[in-house]
């Protein structure tokens, strides 16, 4: 579950490290978008519109104990963004994933991996983004379908279709160090949303939607603090806090660290109730980095803790295994996880190689999982990027043990 959390950029004085081990630090990265061109009339809003897109080709292979499956897809996202008139602009984007028969000649419908397709193993195209955006000075407001990255609501772009959400989101910058965000979403689509990832469905069954209020404070180059409250109707009240920092020892030697805490209170007998605590540290020495993280969940009786809507905020999340997924399979048990890894960044070429290992289990070991990931990210050029991973996932009873290979190539224009 590789993702990047939103937040305020810590400081350009330090390099922005890549890779899975660096991806769970709130405050490290900010979602950066190219500002729309300014127009002087409604007509020139569309005349100055910018076409944008990303062509994606992806291949996946699973090997289970008794069978295997695979798939290859061509797709991506394509759309446009109008120029801004009096601070208002429009953004439309379609996401597609296409099954090409001759590329999948060895993958019949019986052994076709459905990660890239509908529940029936078919191609899809849908309007993933369609929003009106308003920005004036330090205040912005977006209405419609959009991508967001917050601790418990995030895009989690790990297959062909990233999560997108339907509703309203706002952001206000105060004095360059304090950011306030508010959002309310009713539906979502994308890989994490369900079997038919191309369909916008309610975030919480029988719930009206998810509202959130978040605050980020970055007083200097060395630290960042985030506080979020989520009201997931018919599911849970969620309060999340995180502090992350950067300690510079020498020019080449530095350490990144973070602590996080989450409190969940069940609503309407949803049984999402508990506390999750976590800590992590990453030591960087030139291009070499080493990371260690730990999470523990204290779960109420007959309940579980949640990853939220996307990859979740927990430091120990792996490519497949997450603390929330373990908790949902071990109702009423406390859960714990650790993750350790090492990586090397070839700065001159844009190549990053990482090896990550983690174990997640419940208190009585009714669920006990191990996962190893080998991850390669390579910025071939400014517009072309490759992401590849090998995953070995094992459960104590071998009921879900498998190996997976995934390769994605993106060309942005």
TIBA-170364 format. One record per residue (C-alpha): x, y, z; residue in three letters; residue number from 1. Coordinates in steps of 0.25 Angstrom, whole numbers, padded with zeros to 4 digits. Layout:
[rec [X; Y; Z]; Ala; NUM],
...
END
This chain:
[rec [0000; 0000; 0000]; Unk; 1],
[rec [0010; 0010; -0005]; Unk; 2],
[rec [0005; 0024; -0003]; Unk; 3],
[rec [0009; 0039; 0000]; Unk; 4],
[rec [0001; 0047; 0010]; Unk; 5],
[rec [-0002; 0061; 0008]; Unk; 6],
[rec [0004; 0072; 0017]; Unk; 7],
[rec [0013; 0084; 0017]; Unk; 8],
[rec [0027; 0082; 0010]; Unk; 9],
[rec [0037; 0082; 0021]; Unk; 10],
[rec [0048; 0090; 0015]; Unk; 11],
[rec [0056; 0090; 0002]; Unk; 12],
[rec [0069; 0090; 0010]; Unk; 13],
[rec [0068; 0075; 0011]; Unk; 14],
[rec [0066; 0065; -0001]; Unk; 15],
[rec [0053; 0059; -0003]; Unk; 16],
[rec [0055; 0044; -0002]; Unk; 17],
[rec [0047; 0034; -0010]; Unk; 18],
[rec [0043; 0020; -0007]; Unk; 19],
[rec [0033; 0013; 0002]; Unk; 20],
[rec [0040; 0015; 0015]; Unk; 21],
[rec [0039; 0030; 0013]; Unk; 22],
[rec [0024; 0030; 0008]; Unk; 23],
[rec [0017; 0030; 0022]; Unk; 24],
[rec [0022; 0043; 0028]; Unk; 25],
[rec [0012; 0053; 0029]; Unk; 26],
[rec [0018; 0067; 0026]; Unk; 27],
[rec [0029; 0062; 0017]; Unk; 28],
[rec [0022; 0064; 0004]; Unk; 29],
[rec [0011; 0073; -0002]; Unk; 30],
[rec [0002; 0070; -0014]; Unk; 31],
[rec [0008; 0079; -0024]; Unk; 32],
[rec [0000; 0083; -0036]; Unk; 33],
[rec [0003; 0093; -0047]; Unk; 34],
[rec [-0005; 0105; -0046]; Unk; 35],
[rec [-0015; 0108; -0057]; Unk; 36],
[rec [-0013; 0119; -0067]; Unk; 37],
[rec [-0020; 0132; -0064]; Unk; 38],
[rec [-0031; 0137; -0074]; Unk; 39],
[rec [-0039; 0150; -0075]; Unk; 40],
[rec [-0052; 0144; -0080]; Unk; 41],
[rec [-0060; 0132; -0079]; Unk; 42],
[rec [-0057; 0129; -0094]; Unk; 43],
[rec [-0042; 0129; -0092]; Unk; 44],
[rec [-0044; 0120; -0080]; Unk; 45],
[rec [-0046; 0109; -0090]; Unk; 46],
[rec [-0037; 0115; -0101]; Unk; 47],
[rec [-0025; 0114; -0091]; Unk; 48],
[rec [-0029; 0100; -0086]; Unk; 49],
[rec [-0017; 0090; -0084]; Unk; 50],
[rec [-0019; 0076; -0088]; Unk; 51],
[rec [-0012; 0066; -0079]; Unk; 52],
[rec [-0011; 0051; -0077]; Unk; 53],
[rec [-0003; 0039; -0073]; Unk; 54],
[rec [-0002; 0027; -0081]; Unk; 55],
[rec [0000; 0014; -0073]; Unk; 56],
[rec [0004; 0000; -0076]; Unk; 57],
[rec [0004; -0010; -0065]; Unk; 58],
[rec [0006; -0025; -0063]; Unk; 59],
[rec [0003; -0033; -0051]; Unk; 60],
[rec [0006; -0048; -0047]; Unk; 61],
[rec [0001; -0056; -0035]; Unk; 62],
[rec [0006; -0070; -0031]; Unk; 63],
[rec [-0003; -0077; -0021]; Unk; 64],
[rec [-0001; -0091; -0015]; Unk; 65],
[rec [-0010; -0097; -0025]; Unk; 66],
[rec [-0011; -0088; -0036]; Unk; 67],
[rec [-0007; -0075; -0042]; Unk; 68],
[rec [-0013; -0063; -0050]; Unk; 69],
[rec [-0008; -0051; -0057]; Unk; 70],
[rec [-0012; -0039; -0065]; Unk; 71],
[rec [-0007; -0028; -0074]; Unk; 72],
[rec [-0014; -0015; -0076]; Unk; 73],
[rec [-0012; -0002; -0084]; Unk; 74],
[rec [-0019; 0011; -0080]; Unk; 75],
[rec [-0016; 0023; -0071]; Unk; 76],
[rec [-0023; 0036; -0069]; Unk; 77],
[rec [-0026; 0047; -0079]; Unk; 78],
[rec [-0033; 0060; -0077]; Unk; 79],
[rec [-0032; 0075; -0077]; Unk; 80],
[rec [-0031; 0087; -0068]; Unk; 81],
[rec [-0037; 0101; -0072]; Unk; 82],
[rec [-0030; 0114; -0070]; Unk; 83],
[rec [-0035; 0121; -0057]; Unk; 84],
[rec [-0045; 0133; -0059]; Unk; 85],
[rec [-0046; 0141; -0046]; Unk; 86],
[rec [-0040; 0130; -0038]; Unk; 87],
[rec [-0049; 0119; -0044]; Unk; 88],
[rec [-0045; 0107; -0053]; Unk; 89],
[rec [-0051; 0094; -0057]; Unk; 90],
[rec [-0043; 0081; -0057]; Unk; 91],
[rec [-0048; 0068; -0064]; Unk; 92],
[rec [-0041; 0054; -0064]; Unk; 93],
[rec [-0045; 0041; -0069]; Unk; 94],
[rec [-0038; 0028; -0064]; Unk; 95],
[rec [-0037; 0016; -0073]; Unk; 96],
[rec [-0032; 0001; -0072]; Unk; 97],
[rec [-0033; -0007; -0085]; Unk; 98],
[rec [-0032; -0022; -0086]; Unk; 99],
[rec [-0025; -0025; -0099]; Unk; 100],
[rec [-0027; -0040; -0103]; Unk; 101],
[rec [-0014; -0042; -0110]; Unk; 102],
[rec [-0006; -0037; -0099]; Unk; 103],
[rec [-0014; -0046; -0089]; Unk; 104],
[rec [-0014; -0058; -0098]; Unk; 105],
[rec [-0009; -0067; -0087]; Unk; 106],
[rec [-0019; -0062; -0077]; Unk; 107],
[rec [-0033; -0067; -0079]; Unk; 108],
[rec [-0045; -0062; -0071]; Unk; 109],
[rec [-0043; -0073; -0061]; Unk; 110],
[rec [-0028; -0069; -0058]; Unk; 111],
[rec [-0029; -0054; -0061]; Unk; 112],
[rec [-0024; -0045; -0049]; Unk; 113],
[rec [-0035; -0035; -0047]; Unk; 114],
[rec [-0027; -0025; -0041]; Unk; 115],
[rec [-0027; -0016; -0053]; Unk; 116],
[rec [-0042; -0019; -0058]; Unk; 117],
[rec [-0056; -0020; -0053]; Unk; 118],
[rec [-0062; -0031; -0045]; Unk; 119],
[rec [-0065; -0038; -0058]; Unk; 120],
[rec [-0051; -0036; -0063]; Unk; 121],
[rec [-0055; -0026; -0073]; Unk; 122],
[rec [-0049; -0013; -0078]; Unk; 123],
[rec [-0054; 0000; -0072]; Unk; 124],
[rec [-0054; 0015; -0074]; Unk; 125],
[rec [-0060; 0025; -0064]; Unk; 126],
[rec [-0060; 0040; -0061]; Unk; 127],
[rec [-0051; 0040; -0049]; Unk; 128],
[rec [-0050; 0055; -0047]; Unk; 129],
[rec [-0059; 0066; -0051]; Unk; 130],
[rec [-0059; 0078; -0042]; Unk; 131],
[rec [-0059; 0093; -0041]; Unk; 132],
[rec [-0048; 0099; -0033]; Unk; 133],
[rec [-0047; 0113; -0027]; Unk; 134],
[rec [-0034; 0119; -0022]; Unk; 135],
[rec [-0032; 0133; -0017]; Unk; 136],
[rec [-0020; 0138; -0009]; Unk; 137],
[rec [-0018; 0127; 0002]; Unk; 138],
[rec [-0032; 0120; 0001]; Unk; 139],
[rec [-0036; 0109; -0009]; Unk; 140],
[rec [-0049; 0102; -0011]; Unk; 141],
[rec [-0052; 0089; -0019]; Unk; 142],
[rec [-0066; 0084; -0022]; Unk; 143],
[rec [-0068; 0071; -0030]; Unk; 144],
[rec [-0060; 0058; -0032]; Unk; 145],
[rec [-0045; 0060; -0028]; Unk; 146],
[rec [-0032; 0053; -0023]; Unk; 147],
[rec [-0028; 0056; -0008]; Unk; 148],
[rec [-0017; 0050; 0001]; Unk; 149],
[rec [-0020; 0051; 0016]; Unk; 150],
[rec [-0017; 0041; 0027]; Unk; 151],
[rec [-0030; 0033; 0026]; Unk; 152],
[rec [-0035; 0037; 0012]; Unk; 153],
[rec [-0025; 0036; 0001]; Unk; 154],
[rec [-0023; 0033; -0014]; Unk; 155],
[rec [-0014; 0020; -0012]; Unk; 156],
[rec [-0010; 0019; -0027]; Unk; 157],
[rec [-0005; 0005; -0027]; Unk; 158],
[rec [-0011; -0001; -0039]; Unk; 159],
[rec [-0018; 0005; -0051]; Unk; 160],
[rec [-0029; 0014; -0044]; Unk; 161],
[rec [-0025; 0022; -0032]; Unk; 162],
[rec [-0036; 0026; -0022]; Unk; 163],
[rec [-0044; 0038; -0025]; Unk; 164],
[rec [-0055; 0044; -0016]; Unk; 165],
[rec [-0068; 0052; -0019]; Unk; 166],
[rec [-0071; 0064; -0010]; Unk; 167],
[rec [-0065; 0077; -0006]; Unk; 168],
[rec [-0051; 0080; 0000]; Unk; 169],
[rec [-0045; 0094; 0004]; Unk; 170],
[rec [-0031; 0098; 0008]; Unk; 171],
[rec [-0026; 0111; 0015]; Unk; 172],
[rec [-0012; 0115; 0018]; Unk; 173],
[rec [-0009; 0124; 0030]; Unk; 174],
[rec [0004; 0131; 0032]; Unk; 175],
[rec [0012; 0121; 0023]; Unk; 176],
[rec [0013; 0111; 0035]; Unk; 177],
[rec [-0001; 0107; 0038]; Unk; 178],
[rec [-0011; 0100; 0028]; Unk; 179],
[rec [-0025; 0097; 0031]; Unk; 180],
[rec [-0033; 0087; 0022]; Unk; 181],
[rec [-0047; 0083; 0022]; Unk; 182],
[rec [-0054; 0072; 0014]; Unk; 183],
[rec [-0067; 0065; 0012]; Unk; 184],
[rec [-0069; 0053; 0003]; Unk; 185],
[rec [-0081; 0044; 0000]; Unk; 186],
[rec [-0075; 0034; -0010]; Unk; 187],
[rec [-0063; 0029; -0016]; Unk; 188],
[rec [-0057; 0020; -0027]; Unk; 189],
[rec [-0044; 0014; -0030]; Unk; 190],
[rec [-0036; 0001; -0026]; Unk; 191],
[rec [-0039; 0001; -0012]; Unk; 192],
[rec [-0054; 0005; -0013]; Unk; 193],
[rec [-0059; -0009; -0017]; Unk; 194],
[rec [-0060; -0020; -0027]; Unk; 195],
[rec [-0065; -0011; -0038]; Unk; 196],
[rec [-0055; 0000; -0036]; Unk; 197],
[rec [-0060; 0008; -0047]; Unk; 198],
[rec [-0073; 0011; -0040]; Unk; 199],
[rec [-0075; 0022; -0030]; Unk; 200],
[rec [-0081; 0016; -0017]; Unk; 201],
[rec [-0084; 0021; -0003]; Unk; 202],
[rec [-0071; 0022; 0006]; Unk; 203],
[rec [-0079; 0015; 0017]; Unk; 204],
[rec [-0091; 0006; 0014]; Unk; 205],
[rec [-0103; 0013; 0020]; Unk; 206],
[rec [-0095; 0025; 0024]; Unk; 207],
[rec [-0097; 0039; 0018]; Unk; 208],
[rec [-0082; 0041; 0016]; Unk; 209],
[rec [-0069; 0045; 0022]; Unk; 210],
[rec [-0065; 0059; 0028]; Unk; 211],
[rec [-0052; 0063; 0032]; Unk; 212],
[rec [-0044; 0075; 0038]; Unk; 213],
[rec [-0029; 0075; 0038]; Unk; 214],
[rec [-0018; 0085; 0043]; Unk; 215],
[rec [-0004; 0085; 0039]; Unk; 216],
[rec [0007; 0093; 0046]; Unk; 217],
[rec [0021; 0094; 0041]; Unk; 218],
[rec [0029; 0104; 0049]; Unk; 219],
[rec [0042; 0102; 0044]; Unk; 220],
[rec [0051; 0093; 0035]; Unk; 221],
[rec [0052; 0082; 0045]; Unk; 222],
[rec [0038; 0078; 0050]; Unk; 223],
[rec [0023; 0076; 0045]; Unk; 224],
[rec [0011; 0074; 0053]; Unk; 225],
[rec [-0003; 0069; 0048]; Unk; 226],
[rec [-0016; 0068; 0055]; Unk; 227],
[rec [-0029; 0062; 0048]; Unk; 228],
[rec [-0043; 0059; 0052]; Unk; 229],
[rec [-0052; 0050; 0043]; Unk; 230],
[rec [-0066; 0048; 0045]; Unk; 231],
[rec [-0069; 0035; 0037]; Unk; 232],
[rec [-0084; 0034; 0038]; Unk; 233],
[rec [-0090; 0020; 0042]; Unk; 234],
[rec [-0075; 0016; 0044]; Unk; 235],
[rec [-0066; 0023; 0054]; Unk; 236],
[rec [-0061; 0036; 0060]; Unk; 237],
[rec [-0046; 0037; 0057]; Unk; 238],
[rec [-0036; 0046; 0063]; Unk; 239],
[rec [-0022; 0045; 0058]; Unk; 240],
[rec [-0009; 0053; 0062]; Unk; 241],
[rec [0005; 0052; 0057]; Unk; 242],
[rec [0018; 0058; 0059]; Unk; 243],
[rec [0030; 0056; 0050]; Unk; 244],
[rec [0044; 0062; 0049]; Unk; 245],
[rec [0057; 0063; 0043]; Unk; 246],
[rec [0071; 0063; 0050]; Unk; 247],
[rec [0083; 0067; 0042]; Unk; 248],
[rec [0095; 0061; 0048]; Unk; 249],
[rec [0105; 0064; 0036]; Unk; 250],
[rec [0103; 0068; 0022]; Unk; 251],
[rec [0102; 0054; 0018]; Unk; 252],
[rec [0097; 0047; 0031]; Unk; 253],
[rec [0083; 0050; 0036]; Unk; 254],
[rec [0071; 0044; 0042]; Unk; 255],
[rec [0056; 0045; 0040]; Unk; 256],
[rec [0046; 0041; 0051]; Unk; 257],
[rec [0031; 0041; 0054]; Unk; 258],
[rec [0021; 0037; 0065]; Unk; 259],
[rec [0006; 0035; 0062]; Unk; 260],
[rec [-0006; 0033; 0070]; Unk; 261],
[rec [-0021; 0030; 0066]; Unk; 262],
[rec [-0034; 0029; 0074]; Unk; 263],
[rec [-0046; 0022; 0068]; Unk; 264],
[rec [-0060; 0022; 0075]; Unk; 265],
[rec [-0071; 0014; 0068]; Unk; 266],
[rec [-0084; 0019; 0063]; Unk; 267],
[rec [-0097; 0012; 0061]; Unk; 268],
[rec [-0091; -0001; 0066]; Unk; 269],
[rec [-0081; -0002; 0054]; Unk; 270],
[rec [-0070; -0008; 0063]; Unk; 271],
[rec [-0059; 0001; 0058]; Unk; 272],
[rec [-0053; 0004; 0072]; Unk; 273],
[rec [-0039; 0005; 0077]; Unk; 274],
[rec [-0026; 0012; 0079]; Unk; 275],
[rec [-0014; 0011; 0069]; Unk; 276],
[rec [0000; 0016; 0073]; Unk; 277],
[rec [0012; 0016; 0065]; Unk; 278],
[rec [0027; 0021; 0063]; Unk; 279],
[rec [0037; 0021; 0052]; Unk; 280],
[rec [0051; 0025; 0049]; Unk; 281],
[rec [0059; 0025; 0036]; Unk; 282],
[rec [0074; 0027; 0036]; Unk; 283],
[rec [0080; 0033; 0023]; Unk; 284],
[rec [0095; 0033; 0020]; Unk; 285],
[rec [0097; 0038; 0006]; Unk; 286],
[rec [0089; 0030; -0003]; Unk; 287],
[rec [0088; 0018; 0007]; Unk; 288],
[rec [0076; 0018; 0016]; Unk; 289],
[rec [0071; 0009; 0027]; Unk; 290],
[rec [0057; 0009; 0033]; Unk; 291],
[rec [0050; 0003; 0045]; Unk; 292],
[rec [0035; 0005; 0049]; Unk; 293],
[rec [0025; -0001; 0059]; Unk; 294],
[rec [0010; 0000; 0061]; Unk; 295],
[rec [0001; -0005; 0072]; Unk; 296],
[rec [-0014; -0005; 0072]; Unk; 297],
[rec [-0022; -0006; 0085]; Unk; 298],
[rec [-0036; -0012; 0081]; Unk; 299],
[rec [-0049; -0011; 0088]; Unk; 300],
[rec [-0057; -0024; 0090]; Unk; 301],
[rec [-0064; -0029; 0078]; Unk; 302],
[rec [-0057; -0018; 0070]; Unk; 303],
[rec [-0046; -0015; 0060]; Unk; 304],
[rec [-0038; -0003; 0056]; Unk; 305],
[rec [-0038; 0002; 0042]; Unk; 306],
[rec [-0029; 0007; 0030]; Unk; 307],
[rec [-0039; 0017; 0026]; Unk; 308],
[rec [-0042; 0019; 0011]; Unk; 309],
[rec [-0029; 0016; 0004]; Unk; 310],
[rec [-0016; 0011; 0009]; Unk; 311],
[rec [-0017; 0017; 0023]; Unk; 312],
[rec [-0007; 0025; 0031]; Unk; 313],
[rec [0001; 0014; 0038]; Unk; 314],
[rec [0016; 0014; 0038]; Unk; 315],
[rec [0016; -0002; 0037]; Unk; 316],
[rec [0008; -0003; 0024]; Unk; 317],
[rec [0014; -0012; 0014]; Unk; 318],
[rec [0010; -0014; -0001]; Unk; 319],
[rec [-0001; -0024; 0003]; Unk; 320],
[rec [-0002; -0025; 0018]; Unk; 321],
[rec [-0007; -0014; 0027]; Unk; 322],
[rec [-0011; -0013; 0042]; Unk; 323],
[rec [-0026; -0010; 0039]; Unk; 324],
[rec [-0027; -0023; 0030]; Unk; 325],
[rec [-0021; -0031; 0041]; Unk; 326],
[rec [-0030; -0025; 0051]; Unk; 327],
[rec [-0043; -0028; 0043]; Unk; 328],
[rec [-0039; -0042; 0042]; Unk; 329],
[rec [-0036; -0043; 0057]; Unk; 330],
[rec [-0049; -0037; 0064]; Unk; 331],
[rec [-0047; -0032; 0078]; Unk; 332],
[rec [-0032; -0035; 0078]; Unk; 333],
[rec [-0021; -0025; 0080]; Unk; 334],
[rec [-0012; -0024; 0068]; Unk; 335],
[rec [0003; -0021; 0066]; Unk; 336],
[rec [0013; -0019; 0054]; Unk; 337],
[rec [0027; -0016; 0051]; Unk; 338],
[rec [0034; -0013; 0038]; Unk; 339],
[rec [0049; -0012; 0035]; Unk; 340],
[rec [0056; -0009; 0022]; Unk; 341],
[rec [0068; -0004; 0015]; Unk; 342],
[rec [0069; 0004; 0002]; Unk; 343],
[rec [0079; 0011; -0008]; Unk; 344],
[rec [0076; 0023; -0016]; Unk; 345],
[rec [0085; 0025; -0029]; Unk; 346],
[rec [0084; 0040; -0029]; Unk; 347],
[rec [0090; 0042; -0043]; Unk; 348],
[rec [0080; 0032; -0050]; Unk; 349],
[rec [0067; 0034; -0042]; Unk; 350],
[rec [0068; 0019; -0038]; Unk; 351],
[rec [0063; 0015; -0024]; Unk; 352],
[rec [0064; 0000; -0019]; Unk; 353],
[rec [0058; -0004; -0006]; Unk; 354],
[rec [0056; -0017; 0002]; Unk; 355],
[rec [0046; -0017; 0013]; Unk; 356],
[rec [0041; -0028; 0022]; Unk; 357],
[rec [0030; -0028; 0032]; Unk; 358],
[rec [0021; -0036; 0042]; Unk; 359],
[rec [0007; -0033; 0046]; Unk; 360],
[rec [-0001; -0041; 0056]; Unk; 361],
[rec [-0012; -0041; 0066]; Unk; 362],
[rec [-0011; -0043; 0081]; Unk; 363],
[rec [-0014; -0058; 0081]; Unk; 364],
[rec [-0008; -0060; 0068]; Unk; 365],
[rec [-0021; -0064; 0061]; Unk; 366],
[rec [-0015; -0056; 0050]; Unk; 367],
[rec [0000; -0056; 0047]; Unk; 368],
[rec [0005; -0050; 0034]; Unk; 369],
[rec [0019; -0048; 0029]; Unk; 370],
[rec [0022; -0040; 0016]; Unk; 371],
[rec [0035; -0037; 0008]; Unk; 372],
[rec [0036; -0027; -0002]; Unk; 373],
[rec [0046; -0023; -0013]; Unk; 374],
[rec [0043; -0010; -0019]; Unk; 375],
[rec [0049; -0003; -0030]; Unk; 376],
[rec [0046; 0012; -0035]; Unk; 377],
[rec [0053; 0018; -0047]; Unk; 378],
[rec [0050; 0032; -0053]; Unk; 379],
[rec [0055; 0028; -0067]; Unk; 380],
[rec [0053; 0043; -0071]; Unk; 381],
[rec [0045; 0055; -0067]; Unk; 382],
[rec [0032; 0049; -0073]; Unk; 383],
[rec [0035; 0034; -0072]; Unk; 384],
[rec [0035; 0026; -0059]; Unk; 385],
[rec [0036; 0011; -0055]; Unk; 386],
[rec [0031; 0004; -0043]; Unk; 387],
[rec [0033; -0010; -0040]; Unk; 388],
[rec [0031; -0019; -0028]; Unk; 389],
[rec [0033; -0034; -0024]; Unk; 390],
[rec [0024; -0038; -0012]; Unk; 391],
[rec [0024; -0050; -0003]; Unk; 392],
[rec [0012; -0051; 0006]; Unk; 393],
[rec [0011; -0062; 0016]; Unk; 394],
[rec [0000; -0066; 0027]; Unk; 395],
[rec [0002; -0075; 0038]; Unk; 396],
[rec [-0008; -0085; 0033]; Unk; 397],
[rec [-0003; -0083; 0018]; Unk; 398],
[rec [-0018; -0080; 0014]; Unk; 399],
[rec [-0014; -0067; 0007]; Unk; 400],
[rec [0001; -0069; 0004]; Unk; 401],
[rec [0005; -0064; -0010]; Unk; 402],
[rec [0016; -0058; -0018]; Unk; 403],
[rec [0013; -0046; -0027]; Unk; 404],
[rec [0021; -0038; -0037]; Unk; 405],
[rec [0016; -0024; -0042]; Unk; 406],
[rec [0022; -0015; -0052]; Unk; 407],
[rec [0016; -0001; -0056]; Unk; 408],
[rec [0021; 0009; -0067]; Unk; 409],
[rec [0016; 0023; -0067]; Unk; 410],
[rec [0017; 0033; -0078]; Unk; 411],
[rec [0012; 0047; -0074]; Unk; 412],
[rec [0009; 0058; -0084]; Unk; 413],
END
